[in-house]
Amino acid sequence: MTESPKRRSLELYTKEFYSACTLGGIIACGPTHSLVTPLDLVKCRLQVKPGLYKSNFSGIQSIFRNEGAGKTFTGLGATFIGYSLQGAGKYGGYEYFKHFYSSTLCRGDPETIHRWRTSVYLLASATAEFCADIMLCPFESVKVKQQTTMPPFCNNVFEGVNKIYKSEGIAALYKGIVPLWCRQIPYTMVKFTSFERIVEYIYSKLPMKKSEMSALQQISVSFTGGYLAGILCATVSHPADVLVSKVNSERKMTESMMDATKRIYGKIGFMGLWNGLTVRIFMIGTLTSFQWLIYDSFKAYIGLPTTGH
């Protein structure tokens, strides 16, 4: 990893370093996902009931007009808590597993690490996301219930968790874990790997080395790379995102995950897996770019190098 133009205040790959990256992930993911809750609300409702709104903007207008301004942020609490936990596991875990795989599989050899860097990025991001989703899943289940149930399923995230747990047991909070993994793991693999390679390409085309650039210049590269990576990962993970919403909303407790998926797919078909793609590309592109902006700004602020070569 290239040295930052700022003096480091933390030593790389220590407990303090991973703690800082974990905190950076919380700051990057919790607030950004929360800000786009209105878009996520419309997207989830359209996935469950296509044609409910004429467009994303008309959907927000309809909710504002018919349900009140506060209802446009339905699911905010579950979103903030769930994605803060997920961000902690995703970013902090990615930094840990990237170093772990580089040290073990590549034995710390710089040439081997460079040659196999894409594989390291893919493995590290997949492992980190697998763990992060275990923390996210209960809150994602509550969020989808809140956003797709009329009348409202619950008044707040804690009431929602308690209601699901008491009526259906803890398994109900994790009934969407498999489609969540199917959505989030490919998403994160593309998000982190494409970001690393895009940023690497941008730096290779610039007239100066990364080590010679200011923190602001480096963060600008992170923002650009993040948006391009966001477009790619939104497209790759969208079919699974639709299934997560459908399964959390429609799966019967007596159904296996496979049976529920087959039934839902039989009802919506292949084209139904792409409902809401346009808004998701816009939402995830914006989310991803700002997450990398916030995460790398935080790293630069505390004296760590920004992500990427």
C-alpha positions as CSV (number, residue, x, y, z in Angstrom):
1,M,0.0,0.0,0.0
2,T,1.4,3.4,-1.0
3,E,2.3,5.9,1.7
4,S,-0.1,8.7,2.4
5,P,1.2,12.3,2.0
6,K,0.1,12.8,5.6
7,R,2.1,11.5,8.5
8,R,0.6,8.3,9.9
9,S,-0.7,8.3,13.4
10,L,-1.6,4.6,13.4
11,E,0.6,1.6,12.5
12,L,-0.9,-0.5,9.7
13,Y,-2.4,-4.0,10.5
14,T,-2.6,-3.5,14.3
15,K,-5.7,-3.7,16.5
16,E,-5.9,0.1,16.4
17,F,-5.7,0.1,12.6
18,Y,-8.6,-2.4,12.3
19,S,-10.6,-0.6,14.9
20,A,-10.3,2.6,13.0
21,C,-11.3,0.9,9.7
22,T,-14.3,-0.6,11.5
23,L,-15.3,2.8,12.8
24,G,-14.8,4.2,9.3
25,G,-17.1,1.6,7.9
26,I,-19.9,2.5,10.4
27,I,-19.6,6.2,9.5
28,A,-19.6,5.4,5.8
29,C,-22.5,3.0,5.7
30,G,-25.0,3.8,8.4
31,P,-25.7,7.5,7.5
32,T,-25.5,7.0,3.7
33,H,-28.0,4.1,3.6
34,S,-30.3,6.1,5.9
35,L,-30.3,9.1,3.6
36,V,-31.7,7.1,0.7
37,T,-34.4,5.4,2.7
38,P,-37.2,7.1,0.6
39,L,-35.7,5.7,-2.6
40,D,-35.3,2.3,-1.0
41,L,-38.9,2.4,0.2
42,V,-40.2,3.0,-3.3
43,K,-37.8,0.3,-4.7
44,C,-39.0,-2.4,-2.2
45,R,-42.7,-1.6,-2.8
46,L,-42.2,-1.8,-6.6
47,Q,-40.3,-5.1,-6.3
48,V,-43.2,-6.6,-4.3
49,K,-46.0,-4.9,-6.3
50,P,-44.9,-3.7,-9.8
51,G,-47.0,-0.9,-11.2
52,L,-47.8,0.5,-7.7
53,Y,-46.2,3.8,-8.7
54,K,-45.7,5.3,-12.2
55,S,-42.1,6.3,-11.3
56,N,-39.8,6.6,-8.4
57,F,-40.5,10.3,-7.9
58,S,-44.2,9.8,-8.2
59,G,-43.9,7.0,-5.6
60,I,-42.2,9.4,-3.1
61,Q,-44.9,12.0,-3.9
62,S,-47.7,9.5,-3.4
63,I,-46.3,8.4,0.0
64,F,-45.7,12.0,1.1
65,R,-49.3,13.0,0.1
66,N,-51.2,10.0,1.3
67,E,-49.2,8.8,4.3
68,G,-47.4,11.9,5.5
69,A,-43.8,13.2,5.2
70,G,-42.6,11.0,8.0
71,K,-43.6,7.8,6.2
72,T,-41.2,8.5,3.4
73,F,-38.5,7.4,5.8
74,T,-40.3,4.2,6.8
75,G,-37.6,1.7,7.9
76,L,-35.1,4.3,8.8
77,G,-34.2,2.9,12.2
78,A,-33.7,-0.7,10.9
79,T,-31.7,0.7,8.0
80,F,-29.4,2.8,10.2
81,I,-28.7,0.1,12.8
82,G,-28.4,-2.8,10.2
83,Y,-26.2,-1.0,7.8
84,S,-24.0,0.5,10.5
85,L,-23.3,-3.0,11.7
86,Q,-22.8,-4.2,8.2
87,G,-20.4,-1.4,7.4
88,A,-18.4,-2.3,10.4
89,G,-18.0,-5.9,9.3
90,K,-17.6,-5.1,5.6
91,Y,-14.9,-2.4,5.7
92,G,-13.1,-3.5,8.8
93,G,-13.3,-7.1,7.7
94,Y,-12.1,-6.3,4.2
95,E,-9.0,-4.6,5.5
96,Y,-8.3,-7.6,7.9
97,F,-8.9,-10.3,5.3
98,K,-7.0,-8.5,2.5
99,H,-3.9,-8.5,4.7
100,F,-4.7,-12.1,6.0
101,Y,-4.9,-13.6,2.5
102,S,-1.9,-11.5,1.3
103,S,0.2,-12.9,4.2
104,T,-1.0,-16.5,4.0
105,L,-1.9,-17.3,0.4
106,C,0.8,-15.0,-1.1
107,R,3.2,-15.4,1.9
108,G,3.7,-11.6,2.0
109,D,5.7,-11.6,-1.3
110,P,5.1,-8.3,-3.1
111,E,5.4,-9.8,-6.6
112,T,3.0,-12.6,-5.7
113,I,0.6,-10.3,-4.1
114,H,0.6,-8.0,-7.1
115,R,0.1,-11.0,-9.5
116,W,-2.8,-12.4,-7.5
117,R,-4.2,-9.1,-6.2
118,T,-7.6,-9.5,-7.9
119,S,-8.1,-12.9,-6.3
120,V,-7.1,-11.5,-2.9
121,Y,-9.6,-8.6,-3.3
122,L,-12.4,-11.1,-4.3
123,L,-11.7,-13.5,-1.4
124,A,-11.3,-10.7,1.2
125,S,-14.5,-8.9,0.2
126,A,-16.5,-12.2,0.0
127,T,-15.4,-13.3,3.5
128,A,-16.0,-9.9,5.0
129,E,-19.5,-9.6,3.6
130,F,-20.4,-13.2,4.7
131,C,-19.7,-12.1,8.3
132,A,-21.3,-8.7,7.9
133,D,-24.6,-10.0,6.6
134,I,-25.1,-12.1,9.7
135,M,-25.3,-8.8,11.7
136,L,-27.4,-7.1,9.0
137,C,-30.0,-9.8,8.3
138,P,-32.4,-9.3,11.3
139,F,-32.6,-5.6,10.7
140,E,-33.0,-6.1,6.9
141,S,-36.0,-8.4,7.7
142,V,-37.6,-5.8,9.8
143,K,-37.0,-3.1,7.3
144,V,-38.6,-5.0,4.4
145,K,-41.6,-5.9,6.6
146,Q,-42.0,-2.2,7.5
147,Q,-41.7,-1.0,4.0
148,T,-43.9,-3.5,2.3
149,T,-46.7,-4.2,4.8
150,M,-49.9,-2.1,4.9
151,P,-51.0,-1.2,7.5
152,P,-47.6,-0.6,9.1
153,F,-46.0,-3.8,10.5
154,C,-44.5,-1.9,13.5
155,N,-43.8,1.5,14.8
156,N,-40.0,1.1,15.3
157,V,-37.2,-1.3,14.7
158,F,-37.2,-2.7,18.3
159,E,-40.9,-3.4,18.2
160,G,-40.4,-5.1,14.8
161,V,-37.7,-7.4,16.1
162,N,-39.7,-8.3,19.1
163,K,-42.9,-8.9,17.1
164,I,-41.2,-11.2,14.7
165,Y,-39.3,-13.1,17.4
166,K,-42.4,-13.6,19.6
167,S,-44.7,-14.7,16.7
168,E,-42.3,-16.7,14.5
169,G,-39.0,-17.3,16.5
170,I,-35.5,-16.2,15.8
171,A,-35.4,-18.2,12.6
172,A,-37.8,-15.7,11.0
173,L,-35.3,-12.9,11.5
174,Y,-32.8,-15.0,9.4
175,K,-35.2,-16.4,6.8
176,G,-33.7,-14.1,4.2
177,I,-30.1,-14.8,5.0
178,V,-29.4,-17.0,1.9
179,P,-30.8,-14.5,-0.6
180,L,-29.1,-11.8,1.3
181,W,-25.8,-13.5,0.9
182,C,-26.6,-14.1,-2.8
183,R,-27.3,-10.4,-3.2
184,Q,-24.6,-8.9,-0.9
185,I,-21.6,-11.2,-1.5
186,P,-21.5,-10.7,-5.3
187,Y,-22.3,-7.0,-4.8
188,T,-19.4,-6.5,-2.3
189,M,-17.0,-8.6,-4.4
190,V,-17.7,-6.4,-7.4
191,K,-17.8,-3.2,-5.3
192,F,-14.4,-3.7,-3.7
193,T,-12.6,-5.4,-6.5
194,S,-13.7,-3.1,-9.2
195,F,-13.0,-0.1,-7.0
196,E,-9.5,-1.3,-6.3
197,R,-8.8,-1.9,-10.0
198,I,-10.5,1.2,-11.3
199,V,-8.6,3.4,-8.8
200,E,-5.4,1.6,-9.8
201,Y,-6.1,2.4,-13.4
202,I,-6.9,6.0,-12.7
203,Y,-3.6,6.5,-10.8
204,S,-1.7,4.8,-13.6
205,K,-3.0,7.4,-16.1
206,L,-2.3,10.5,-13.9
207,P,0.9,12.6,-14.4
208,M,2.0,12.1,-10.8
209,K,2.3,9.2,-8.3
210,K,-0.2,8.7,-5.6
211,S,2.4,9.4,-3.0
212,E,2.9,12.9,-4.5
213,M,-0.8,13.8,-4.5
214,S,-2.6,15.6,-1.8
215,A,-5.2,13.9,0.4
216,L,-8.0,15.9,-1.4
217,Q,-6.7,14.7,-4.8
218,Q,-6.6,11.1,-3.6
219,I,-10.1,11.3,-2.2
220,S,-11.4,12.7,-5.5
221,V,-10.0,9.6,-7.2
222,S,-11.8,7.4,-4.5
223,F,-15.1,9.2,-5.2
224,T,-14.8,8.7,-9.0
225,G,-13.8,5.0,-8.6
226,G,-16.6,4.5,-6.1
227,Y,-19.3,5.7,-8.4
228,L,-18.2,3.6,-11.3
229,A,-17.9,0.6,-9.0
230,G,-21.4,1.3,-7.7
231,I,-22.9,1.0,-11.2
232,L,-21.3,-2.4,-11.7
233,C,-22.2,-3.9,-8.3
234,A,-25.8,-2.6,-8.5
235,T,-26.4,-4.4,-11.8
236,V,-24.8,-7.6,-10.7
237,S,-26.7,-7.9,-7.4
238,H,-30.1,-6.6,-8.5
239,P,-31.9,-10.0,-9.2
240,A,-30.9,-11.2,-5.7
241,D,-32.1,-7.9,-4.3
242,V,-35.5,-8.4,-5.7
243,L,-35.7,-11.9,-4.3
244,V,-34.6,-10.7,-0.8
245,S,-37.6,-8.3,-0.8
246,K,-39.9,-10.9,-2.1
247,V,-38.8,-13.7,0.2
248,N,-38.9,-11.4,3.3
249,S,-42.3,-10.3,2.3
250,E,-44.0,-13.4,1.0
251,R,-42.2,-16.6,2.2
252,K,-44.4,-18.9,4.3
253,M,-42.9,-20.4,7.4
254,T,-43.6,-23.9,6.2
255,E,-41.7,-23.3,2.9
256,S,-38.1,-24.1,2.4
257,M,-35.9,-21.3,0.9
258,M,-35.7,-23.3,-2.4
259,D,-39.5,-23.7,-2.6
260,A,-40.1,-20.1,-1.8
261,T,-37.6,-19.0,-4.4
262,K,-39.0,-21.3,-7.1
263,R,-42.6,-20.1,-6.3
264,I,-41.7,-16.5,-6.4
265,Y,-39.6,-16.8,-9.6
266,G,-42.5,-18.7,-11.3
267,K,-44.8,-15.8,-10.5
268,I,-42.5,-12.9,-11.6
269,G,-40.4,-14.5,-14.2
270,F,-36.9,-13.5,-15.4
271,M,-38.0,-9.9,-16.3
272,G,-39.5,-9.5,-12.8
273,L,-36.0,-9.9,-11.4
274,W,-35.1,-6.5,-12.9
275,N,-37.9,-4.4,-11.4
276,G,-36.5,-1.2,-10.0
277,L,-33.1,-1.5,-11.6
278,T,-32.9,2.1,-12.7
279,V,-33.5,3.5,-9.3
280,R,-31.1,1.0,-7.7
281,I,-28.3,2.0,-10.1
282,F,-28.8,5.6,-9.2
283,M,-29.1,4.8,-5.5
284,I,-26.2,2.4,-5.3
285,G,-23.9,4.5,-7.5
286,T,-24.5,7.5,-5.2
287,L,-24.2,5.4,-2.1
288,T,-21.0,3.7,-3.1
289,S,-19.3,6.9,-4.2
290,F,-20.1,8.7,-1.0
291,Q,-19.2,5.6,1.1
292,W,-15.7,5.6,-0.4
293,L,-15.5,9.3,-0.1
294,I,-16.4,9.2,3.6
295,Y,-14.3,6.1,4.4
296,D,-11.2,7.4,2.7
297,S,-11.6,10.9,4.0
298,F,-11.8,9.4,7.5
299,K,-8.7,7.3,6.9
300,A,-6.8,10.4,5.6
301,Y,-8.0,12.5,8.5
302,I,-6.5,10.0,11.0
303,G,-3.3,9.8,9.0
304,L,-3.8,6.5,7.1
305,P,-3.3,6.0,3.4
306,T,-6.4,6.1,1.2
307,T,-7.6,2.8,-0.3
308,G,-6.0,1.6,-3.5
309,H,-2.6,1.7,-5.1
